Amino acid sequence: MRSNPFKRENSSKKTLNSWLGLTVGLVAGVAQAATPGNALFVLDNHTAMQDYPEYLPESFTPGYYPTPTDPAPGDLGGDGSAGYNLNTGCSDPALISAMSWFDKNSPDPARNGSVAVDTDSDLGSPFFEPDKFYQSRGRRLGWQTEEYPYAVSTDFRSLNSYGDAFTACYTVPNWSSDYFFSPIIDECMSCLATKGWWRGPIVSAKTAPGLNGPSQVVGQAPLPPEAFRKWVISGRVLNVRPPKFVTARKALKDVLSVVTGKRLGVATQGRDQGWFDPPDLLKGMSPSCDKSSPTVDEAALNRPALKSAVNNIRFNNPDRNLGEALFGLGAYFSSQVQDGRWASWFSQPIHPGWGWPGCCDGGTTDNPYTGQPGATWAGSPDEWLKAPFTDPVYGNLPGQPWEGTGNDKSICFDDQATSIIVLTDGTPRYEDNSVPITQMMSLLIAQGAQHPDGTLVQFNPTGSPVGGINYCGDAPKLPSGTYTAADCDYTSYNWPTGPSAGNKNFMDDVAFFMSHTDLRGDTTGNQTVRTSVVGFGDQSPMLYSISKAGQGTFTRADTLPALKTGLLNSL
């Protein structure tokens, strides 16, 4: 359900054309505003985006599956190099019921999966070919980096598939002779022929190395049982319920194909670069300023390049560090390159006091899951202004992205409306609080920033209440009611966090700072950036709080059409 948009403050400082840029010229054929707005899309690259919206079922009928005495590895009930053959097949009534959302014999493409989700020729293969078979786990397709057999390549641009059931089934045990002409292989081939899917063995202590992934990541939540269940499924199944990254990627590309009257850009959450992880700016705002007025030059906009940038996103980030990404994009939209504005605010040392990020008297408790020391929390000399560098493990890291010079600016015109639209499938967490919260709050307080109810923003890093930004108590809860501010103080598998109840997580503080602070000193008016959020199957209170703090909108969307509508409405 889409919430009402929040009214931007200080509207008297904006020109009429700037305000029209928020609401007109969204799709082809609609009149353009005189001054095109900026819309930068941030697509979540967390590993959970690989997951299915709903895991493949573990449902079974008690007593249905055979329990033979001393079975061979390839027998029903056997245990061997491919895993433990427990509740496999496609005939269990409980399993058939749980898979009833798919029917390869249905005349309806929405149930038979005959239409591929994404046939973009820029990708290495269609997602997904109806007549092919793919190796899967219960929570996601097999990923080349962590599982074998696999379906999804390391870079998420192509697929490994099989044109026949025989090959697909024998690949599960990696062609081990223990499984030749076995009941479990016969079952697999029969299921693929009749149902289009087969639930296979589950990883066990006897599973051969290389066939037993994925591995548990220290500091991350325990993997669900479905992560260790092997499946073989047809492309038809995947076209009915694709992995989240496939649906989200397709939705964003479709939106980039139709939006007009806007300068557009694409970004994702950043890779590990120490404490603060700047975002990956995959395609900066385009077209250039000289090609953006009085109307946007379609050729210079280069939609194929924008969509290719989306295709290049790798959904392998162990952190959902949205707050840090937003902070880095605030720097990108600032006038730092022109007048040093961002550095004048966020050069180290920042003295936040113990328990808050920054140099030189900050620091926090050690990571309870890994033991990583917290004493130097965000204390690097260039923490908020990181330059590109080469890491021996992660390779070339981009550092903080900045706008260019001349016509290659992130914001071109006075009073230009600028929006960040986030598409994410969950709550930001784990190493997402390395932002200069105390400095941001000091700047807001100095300018007399107000909450939507008119009360002044306050922040007391050593006292109670701590203040800052937390609108989680306004977030609607399904099926009824609202959350509380405490619901956004989550700390489980989420380190580091602030020390004070009421503001332990800072993602919404970043969004508020960007929507209430003039980020540029080289233009007239008030160059703020609003943030809207589309939650893919998720309505967590922090996402709502980010959108309210960012003076944007929040939309929950569960399907491809709903995602596209949510993204367009966020403009």
Phi, psi and omega per residue, in radians:
M1 nan 2.293 -3.074
R2 -1.509 2.272 3.100
S3 -1.368 2.907 3.062
N4 -1.260 2.528 3.075
P5 -1.177 2.601 3.130
F6 -1.636 2.412 -3.111
K7 -1.208 2.318 3.071
R8 -1.290 2.439 3.111
E9 -1.414 2.910 3.102
N10 0.999 0.633 -3.075
S11 -1.134 -0.361 -3.131
S12 -1.167 -0.319 -3.135
K13 -1.470 -0.134 -3.077
K14 -1.738 2.500 3.077
T15 -1.329 2.798 3.129
L16 -1.047 -0.760 -3.122
N17 -1.095 -0.635 3.115
S18 -1.101 -0.732 3.120
W19 -1.190 -0.677 3.093
L20 -1.073 -0.498 3.123
G21 -1.097 -0.292 3.098
L22 -1.439 -0.362 -2.931
T23 -2.225 -0.142 -3.138
V24 -2.145 2.878 3.118
G25 1.245 0.531 -3.070
L26 -1.428 -0.632 -3.102
V27 -2.278 2.824 -3.078
A28 -0.984 2.404 3.104
G29 1.670 -0.149 3.111
V30 -1.700 2.453 -3.067
A31 -1.023 2.482 -3.141
Q32 -1.535 2.641 3.019
A33 -1.326 2.717 -3.116
A34 -1.114 -0.671 3.087
T35 -1.961 1.898 -3.097
P36 -1.174 2.414 3.084
G37 -1.401 2.995 3.070
N38 -1.830 2.360 3.055
A39 -2.323 1.978 3.119
L40 -1.935 2.108 -3.095
F41 -1.664 2.306 3.091
V42 -1.983 1.994 3.127
L43 -1.758 2.164 -3.140
D44 -1.027 2.290 3.107
N45 -2.000 0.363 3.126
H46 -1.129 2.638 -3.111
T47 -1.023 -0.462 3.129
A48 -1.122 -0.320 3.078
M49 -1.176 -0.271 3.036
Q50 -1.285 -0.367 -3.015
D51 -1.224 2.763 2.949
Y52 -1.285 2.645 3.068
P53 -0.998 -0.599 2.985
E54 -2.303 2.293 3.124
Y55 -1.060 2.614 3.003
L56 -1.094 2.510 -2.872
P57 -1.304 2.590 2.964
E58 -1.771 0.156 -3.077
S59 -1.006 2.468 3.076
F60 -2.689 2.746 3.099
T61 -1.651 2.074 -3.136
P62 -0.970 2.305 3.113
G63 1.450 -0.073 -3.090
Y64 -1.332 -0.717 -3.013
Y65 -1.414 2.458 -3.112
P66 -1.178 2.630 3.109
T67 -2.245 1.265 -3.078
P68 -1.223 2.803 3.069
T69 -1.550 2.239 3.094
D70 0.898 1.011 -3.130
P71 -1.308 2.664 3.023
A72 -1.369 2.861 -3.125
P73 -0.955 -0.572 -3.104
G74 -1.616 0.065 3.098
D75 -1.492 2.729 2.969
L76 -1.105 2.207 -3.045
G77 1.604 -0.081 3.139
G78 -1.380 2.886 -3.121
D79 -2.393 2.198 -3.102
G80 -2.798 -2.668 -3.013
S81 -1.148 -0.418 3.121
A82 -1.536 -0.246 -3.111
G83 2.216 -3.050 -3.098
Y84 -1.630 2.101 -3.125
N85 -1.404 1.439 -3.119
L86 -2.123 2.170 3.108
N87 0.977 0.714 3.095
T88 -1.473 3.030 3.008
G89 1.847 -2.734 -3.092
C90 -2.623 0.276 -3.056
S91 -1.928 -0.231 3.127
D92 -1.047 2.190 -3.106
P93 -0.969 -0.688 -3.141
A94 -1.149 -0.674 3.122
L95 -1.206 -0.755 3.108
I96 -1.026 -0.735 3.117
S97 -1.105 -0.740 -3.106
A98 -1.193 -0.412 3.130
M99 -1.744 0.231 -3.035
S100 -1.196 -0.180 3.086
W101 -1.197 -0.265 3.109
F102 -2.052 2.380 3.084
D103 -2.581 1.838 -3.063
K104 -1.174 -0.270 3.129
N105 -1.691 0.012 3.125
S106 -1.227 2.551 3.055
P107 -1.345 -0.138 -3.064
D108 -1.613 2.051 3.117
P109 -0.993 -0.474 3.125
A110 -1.177 -0.315 3.110
R111 -1.967 -0.436 -3.093
N112 -1.709 -0.167 3.036
G113 1.143 0.520 -3.082
S114 -1.350 -0.217 -3.103
V115 -1.910 2.168 3.140
A116 -1.135 2.526 -3.138
V117 -1.221 -0.787 -3.019
D118 -2.461 1.990 3.131
T119 -1.933 0.432 -3.129
D120 -0.962 2.122 -3.115
S121 -1.208 -0.247 3.085
D122 -1.255 -0.362 3.090
L123 -1.450 2.867 -3.094
G124 -1.356 -0.281 3.123
S125 -2.838 2.772 3.067
P126 -1.178 2.600 3.040
F127 -2.021 1.581 0.214
F128 -2.409 2.694 3.130
E129 -1.415 2.123 -3.030
P130 -1.045 -0.522 -3.051
D131 -1.680 0.225 3.111
K132 -1.917 2.854 3.098
F133 -2.044 2.576 -3.046
Y134 -2.321 2.518 3.093
Q135 -1.455 2.339 -3.047
S136 -2.431 2.852 2.848
R137 -1.943 3.000 -3.067
G138 -1.170 -0.418 -3.121
R139 -1.757 -0.402 -3.065
R140 -2.845 2.929 2.976
L141 -1.119 2.579 3.062
G142 -1.038 2.275 -3.085
W143 -1.873 2.298 -3.017
Q144 -0.937 -0.564 -3.077
T145 -1.294 -0.506 -2.975
E146 -2.214 -0.293 -3.055
E147 -2.338 2.589 2.966
Y148 -2.445 2.414 -0.088
P149 -1.108 2.718 -3.076
Y150 -2.162 2.839 3.060
A151 -2.109 -0.657 -3.037
V152 -1.713 2.287 3.126
S153 -1.199 2.875 -3.129
T154 -0.991 -0.635 -3.073
D155 -1.646 0.041 3.054
F156 1.182 0.256 -3.109
R157 -1.732 -0.292 -3.083
S158 -2.492 2.949 -3.037
L159 -2.244 2.609 2.987
N160 -1.820 2.070 -3.044
S161 -2.326 3.012 -3.091
Y162 -2.299 2.380 -3.100
G163 -1.541 -0.112 -3.138
D164 -2.502 2.667 -3.087
A165 -1.165 -0.639 -3.113
F166 -0.973 -0.911 -3.123
T167 -1.157 -0.746 -3.127
A168 -1.056 -0.720 -3.088
C169 -1.273 -0.754 -3.122
Y170 -1.245 -0.328 3.083
T171 -1.243 -0.435 -3.136
V172 -1.003 -0.850 3.061
P173 -1.545 0.245 3.139
N174 1.013 0.689 3.052
W175 1.067 0.486 3.090
S176 -1.124 2.408 -3.130
S177 -1.137 -0.338 3.095
D178 -1.081 -0.296 -3.034
Y179 -1.950 0.054 -3.128
F180 -1.098 2.278 3.092
F181 0.934 0.626 -3.059
S182 -1.660 2.793 3.094
P183 -1.026 -0.615 -3.082
I184 -1.213 -0.618 3.094
I185 -1.246 -0.718 3.081
D186 -1.032 -0.735 3.122
E187 -1.084 -0.770 -3.140
C188 -1.035 -0.855 -3.094
M189 -1.161 -0.667 3.102
S190 -1.110 -0.761 -3.133
C191 -1.125 -0.730 3.138
L192 -1.130 -0.592 3.138
A193 -1.273 -0.650 -3.038
T194 -1.661 -0.616 -3.045
K195 -1.944 -0.529 -3.034
G196 1.557 0.118 3.102
W197 -2.711 2.715 3.103
W198 -2.543 2.235 3.027
R199 -1.568 2.098 -3.022
G200 -1.782 -2.764 -3.065
P201 -1.249 2.895 3.102
I202 -1.980 2.483 -3.098
V203 -1.000 2.358 -3.129
S204 -2.359 -3.120 3.122
A205 -1.138 -0.396 -3.132
K206 -1.572 -0.091 -3.119
T207 -1.116 2.358 -3.078
A208 -1.149 2.523 3.023
P209 -0.956 2.422 -3.073
G210 1.636 -0.425 3.088
L211 -1.853 0.048 -2.960
N212 -1.924 0.153 3.138
G213 -1.200 3.071 0.032
P214 -1.482 2.962 3.115
S215 -1.667 2.563 3.065
Q216 -1.250 2.255 3.107
V217 -1.547 2.199 3.128
V218 -1.075 2.303 3.136
G219 1.608 -0.143 3.105
Q220 -1.804 2.766 3.129
A221 -1.041 2.587 -3.138
P222 -1.000 2.493 3.113
L223 -1.207 2.529 3.121
P224 -1.314 2.780 3.115
P225 -0.986 -0.580 -3.125
E226 -1.062 -0.394 -3.140
A227 -1.123 -0.361 -3.050
F228 -1.891 0.035 3.083
R229 -1.578 2.255 -3.139
K230 -1.647 2.458 3.086
W231 -2.348 2.737 2.836
V232 -2.140 2.212 -3.067
I233 -2.362 2.640 3.120
S234 -1.411 2.818 3.053
G235 -1.053 -0.445 3.098
R236 -1.085 -0.770 3.101
V237 -1.021 -0.767 -3.094
L238 -1.217 -0.519 3.102
N239 -1.267 -0.391 3.066
V240 -1.421 -0.780 3.110
R241 -2.313 1.431 -3.121
P242 -1.308 2.815 2.980
P243 -0.997 2.689 -3.058
K244 -1.064 -0.662 -3.093
F245 -1.131 -0.564 3.135
V246 -1.176 -0.791 3.135
T247 -1.150 -0.803 -3.112
A248 -1.134 -0.736 3.135
R249 -1.085 -0.765 3.120
K250 -1.129 -0.757 -3.129
A251 -1.050 -0.797 -3.112
L252 -1.153 -0.719 3.117
K253 -1.122 -0.674 3.103
D254 -1.107 -0.683 3.118
V255 -1.176 -0.744 3.114
L256 -1.087 -0.371 3.140
S257 -1.364 -0.378 -2.988
V258 -2.048 -0.319 -3.118
V259 -1.163 2.317 3.059
T260 -2.244 2.890 3.115
G261 1.234 0.364 3.140
K262 -2.373 2.539 2.812
R263 -1.424 2.421 -2.987
L264 -2.186 2.648 3.067
G265 -2.646 2.875 -3.095
V266 -2.376 2.359 3.103
A267 -2.535 2.940 3.018
T268 -2.531 3.035 -3.127
Q269 -1.204 2.581 -2.981
G270 -1.420 2.764 3.049
R271 -1.361 2.924 -3.106
D272 -1.100 2.050 3.104
Q273 -2.284 0.604 -3.076
G274 1.824 -2.419 3.131
W275 -1.306 -1.189 3.102
F276 -1.399 2.177 -3.140
D277 -1.885 1.749 3.118
P278 -1.054 2.693 -3.135
P279 -1.232 2.774 2.955
D280 -1.571 1.923 3.072
L281 -1.534 1.768 -3.027
L282 -1.397 -0.555 3.085
K283 -2.632 1.898 -3.140
G284 -1.151 3.026 -3.059
M285 -1.026 2.251 -3.141
S286 -2.453 2.656 0.081
P287 -1.379 -3.129 3.097
S288 -1.113 2.877 -3.031
C289 -1.018 -0.689 -3.092
D290 -1.255 -0.230 3.100
K291 -1.841 0.237 -3.035
S292 -1.974 -0.086 -3.090
S293 -2.541 2.465 0.125
P294 -1.339 -0.303 3.043
T295 -2.284 2.805 3.138
V296 -1.305 2.238 3.104
D297 -1.320 1.967 -3.036
E298 -1.078 -0.733 3.138
A299 -1.119 -0.727 3.141
A300 -1.224 -0.482 3.091
L301 -1.069 -0.686 3.025
N302 1.033 1.182 3.135
R303 -1.043 -0.684 3.098
P304 -0.984 -0.663 3.125
A305 -1.183 -0.662 3.099
L306 -1.103 -0.775 -3.127
K307 -1.237 -0.587 3.056
S308 -1.128 -0.624 3.074
A309 -1.061 -0.693 3.091
V310 -1.115 -0.754 3.139
N311 -1.093 -0.421 -3.094
N312 -1.465 -0.072 3.139
I313 -1.211 2.304 3.081
R314 -1.803 2.165 -3.024
F315 -1.632 1.113 -3.055
N316 -2.296 0.347 -3.102
N317 -1.395 2.094 3.107
P318 -1.245 -0.265 3.131
D319 -1.912 2.507 2.961
R320 -1.817 1.276 -2.966
N321 -1.581 1.081 -3.074
L322 -1.193 -0.688 -3.124
G323 -1.072 -0.745 3.110
E324 -1.169 -0.641 3.087
A325 -1.095 -0.766 3.127
L326 -1.090 -0.733 3.126
F327 -1.057 -0.779 3.126
G328 -1.127 -0.588 3.096
L329 -1.282 -0.521 2.990
G330 -1.043 -0.709 3.076
A331 -1.111 -0.700 3.122
Y332 -1.075 -0.694 -3.127
F333 -1.436 -0.092 3.137
S334 -1.374 3.033 3.128
S335 -1.672 0.492 -3.106
Q336 -0.921 -0.799 -3.093
V337 -1.139 -0.514 -3.082
Q338 -1.486 -0.699 -2.996
D339 -2.482 0.129 3.107
G340 1.279 0.384 -3.014
R341 -1.065 -0.811 -3.077
W342 -1.131 -0.741 3.128
A343 -1.131 -0.567 3.122
S344 -1.145 -0.420 3.105
W345 -1.604 -0.671 -2.864
F346 -2.194 0.370 2.994
S347 -1.249 2.476 3.039
Q348 -1.322 2.698 0.067
P349 -1.464 2.468 2.924
I350 -1.914 2.315 -3.056
H351 -1.897 1.489 -3.015
P352 -1.462 -0.259 -2.970
G353 1.537 2.712 -3.031
W354 -1.068 2.467 3.099
G355 1.671 -0.002 -3.118
W356 -2.261 2.638 -3.047
P357 -1.306 2.413 3.085
G358 2.402 2.898 3.130
C359 -1.683 2.482 0.260
C360 -2.285 0.052 3.100
D361 -2.112 0.487 3.091
G362 -1.557 -2.408 -3.108
G363 1.800 2.884 -3.123
T364 -2.678 -3.096 3.124
T365 -1.163 2.798 3.121
D366 -1.269 2.723 3.129
N367 -1.084 2.076 -3.088
P368 -1.215 -0.246 -3.091
Y369 -1.724 -0.601 -3.068
T370 -2.045 -0.270 -3.080
G371 1.450 0.060 -3.140
Q372 -0.999 2.269 -3.129
P373 -1.129 2.475 3.128
G374 -1.843 0.009 -3.035
A375 -1.102 -0.503 -3.074
T376 -1.797 0.483 -3.057
W377 -0.879 1.955 3.082
A378 0.929 0.783 -3.095
G379 -1.816 0.136 -3.127
S380 -1.123 2.525 -3.120
P381 -1.001 -0.532 -3.128
D382 -1.996 0.520 -2.957
E383 -0.858 -0.837 -3.022
W384 -1.687 0.073 -3.084
L385 -2.331 0.580 -2.929
K386 -1.001 2.307 3.048
A387 -1.528 2.774 3.051
P388 -1.026 2.559 3.104
F389 -2.709 2.905 3.139
T390 -1.878 2.140 -3.139
D391 -1.767 2.402 -3.098
P392 -1.120 -0.404 -3.127
V393 -1.703 -0.827 -3.008
Y394 -1.676 -0.080 3.105
G395 1.384 -2.603 -3.096
N396 -1.313 2.142 3.138
L397 -1.966 2.407 -2.922
P398 -1.350 -0.339 -3.050
G399 1.233 -2.939 -3.122
Q400 -1.234 2.171 3.098
P401 -1.368 2.431 3.082
W402 -2.177 2.787 3.010
E403 -1.200 2.910 3.097
G404 -1.549 -2.794 3.123
T405 -1.983 3.017 3.130
G406 1.066 -2.179 -3.125
N407 -1.495 -0.040 -3.126
D408 -1.615 1.046 -3.090
K409 -1.884 2.678 3.124
S410 -1.303 -0.607 3.076
I411 -2.195 2.192 -2.979
C412 -1.707 -0.616 -2.884
F413 -2.209 2.743 3.040
D414 -1.072 2.447 3.075
D415 1.000 0.600 3.130
Q416 -1.407 2.248 3.140
A417 -1.307 2.225 -3.079
T418 -2.254 2.289 -3.102
S419 -2.287 2.519 2.911
I420 -1.922 2.259 3.136
I421 -2.058 2.047 -3.065
V422 -1.752 2.312 2.996
L423 -2.029 1.962 -3.031
T424 -2.464 2.758 -3.117
D425 -1.929 0.239 3.141
G426 -3.084 -3.116 -3.108
T427 -1.235 2.312 3.038
P428 -1.064 2.347 3.102
R429 -2.852 2.855 3.082
Y430 1.169 1.900 3.137
E431 0.952 0.773 3.119
D432 -2.086 0.320 -3.121
N433 -2.020 0.247 3.128
S434 -1.511 1.254 3.062
V435 -2.350 2.677 -3.053
P436 -1.372 1.228 -3.043
I437 -1.008 -0.762 -3.081
T438 -1.176 -0.645 3.114
Q439 -1.220 -0.735 3.097
M440 -1.037 -0.786 -3.128
M441 -1.147 -0.644 3.101
S442 -1.074 -0.740 3.126
L443 -1.147 -0.714 3.123
L444 -1.140 -0.764 -3.138
I445 -1.115 -0.688 -3.135
A446 -1.094 -0.526 -3.138
Q447 -1.647 0.066 3.086
G448 1.287 0.602 -3.114
A449 -1.081 2.542 -3.088
Q450 -2.177 2.596 2.965
H451 -1.241 2.911 3.124
P452 -0.989 -0.466 3.134
D453 -1.476 0.061 3.086
G454 1.635 -0.136 3.117
T455 -1.356 2.626 -3.099
L456 -1.284 2.492 3.025
V457 -1.204 2.346 3.101
Q458 -2.271 2.741 3.107
F459 -2.693 2.170 -3.125
N460 -2.260 1.567 -3.010
P461 -1.147 -0.276 -3.125
T462 -1.983 0.072 -3.073
G463 -2.252 -2.956 3.137
S464 -2.434 2.310 0.009
P465 -1.287 2.659 -3.060
V466 -1.268 -0.511 -3.104
G467 1.411 -2.579 -3.052
G468 1.414 -2.705 -3.021
I469 -2.040 2.165 3.075
N470 -2.767 1.802 3.136
Y471 -1.891 0.373 -3.092
C472 -1.150 -0.428 3.088
G473 -1.183 -0.232 3.092
D474 -1.677 -0.122 -3.038
A475 -1.294 2.249 3.137
P476 -1.230 2.480 3.133
K477 -1.965 2.368 3.092
L478 -1.547 2.412 0.094
P479 -1.485 -0.188 -3.135
S480 -2.781 2.911 3.088
G481 1.548 -2.983 3.119
T482 -2.363 2.837 3.037
Y483 -1.399 -3.100 3.054
T484 -2.091 2.879 3.093
A485 -1.038 -0.564 -3.130
A486 -1.135 -0.413 3.138
D487 -1.154 -0.300 3.096
C488 -1.764 0.204 3.029
D489 -1.706 0.491 -3.056
Y490 -1.121 2.413 -3.130
T491 -2.219 -0.220 -3.115
S492 -1.145 2.203 -3.076
Y493 0.851 0.749 -3.102
N494 -2.622 1.614 -3.099
W495 -2.352 2.488 -0.038
P496 -1.492 2.837 3.055
T497 -2.333 2.898 3.074
G498 -1.200 2.822 -3.047
P499 -1.522 -0.170 -2.938
S500 -1.981 2.303 3.100
A501 -1.021 2.412 -3.141
G502 1.789 -0.322 3.107
N503 -2.749 1.035 3.128
K504 -1.464 -0.353 -3.130
N505 -2.182 2.450 -2.848
F506 -1.963 0.174 -3.061
M507 -1.099 -0.714 3.133
D508 -1.264 -0.495 3.057
D509 -1.098 -0.694 3.115
V510 -1.100 -0.816 -3.134
A511 -1.061 -0.685 3.120
F512 -1.139 -0.785 3.137
F513 -0.992 -0.796 -3.094
M514 -1.189 -0.567 -3.104
S515 -1.518 -0.119 -3.107
H516 -2.153 0.124 -3.082
T517 -2.184 2.325 3.054
D518 -1.263 1.901 -3.022
L519 -1.432 -0.114 -3.060
R520 -2.256 2.407 3.055
G521 -1.793 0.006 -3.064
D522 -1.829 0.124 3.123
T523 -2.307 2.824 3.029
T524 -1.507 2.965 -3.127
G525 1.422 -2.769 -3.022
N526 -2.238 1.731 -3.031
Q527 -1.558 1.501 3.087
T528 -1.764 2.970 3.108
V529 -2.262 2.162 3.105
R530 -1.656 2.719 -3.103
T531 -2.206 2.188 3.024
S532 -2.011 2.688 -3.068
V533 -2.289 2.317 2.947
V534 -1.933 2.026 -3.134
G535 -1.616 1.999 -3.125
F536 -1.390 1.747 -3.116
G537 1.159 0.341 -3.046
D538 -2.445 2.402 3.111
Q539 -2.335 0.712 -3.112
S540 -1.157 2.578 -3.022
P541 -1.117 -0.520 -3.141
M542 -1.139 -0.653 3.103
L543 -1.095 -0.701 3.081
Y544 -1.103 -0.775 -3.105
S545 -1.115 -0.670 3.093
I546 -1.063 -0.785 -3.101
S547 -1.190 -0.659 3.104
K548 -1.195 -0.780 3.105
A549 -1.079 -0.586 -3.136
G550 -1.478 0.095 -3.127
Q551 0.960 0.648 3.106
G552 -2.012 -2.627 3.141
T553 -2.186 2.724 3.012
F554 -2.089 2.344 3.120
T555 -2.341 2.261 2.933
R556 -1.645 2.366 -3.137
A557 -2.438 2.369 -3.062
D558 -1.997 -0.170 -3.072
T559 -2.301 2.906 3.110
L560 -1.019 -0.857 3.107
P561 -1.077 -0.670 -3.137
A562 -1.187 -0.622 3.085
L563 -1.095 -0.777 3.135
K564 -1.099 -0.753 3.112
T565 -1.097 -0.748 3.128
G566 -1.082 -0.729 3.120
L567 -1.138 -0.760 3.128
L568 -1.144 -0.731 3.130
N569 -1.158 -0.449 3.120
S570 -1.217 -0.281 3.109
L571 -1.367 nan nan
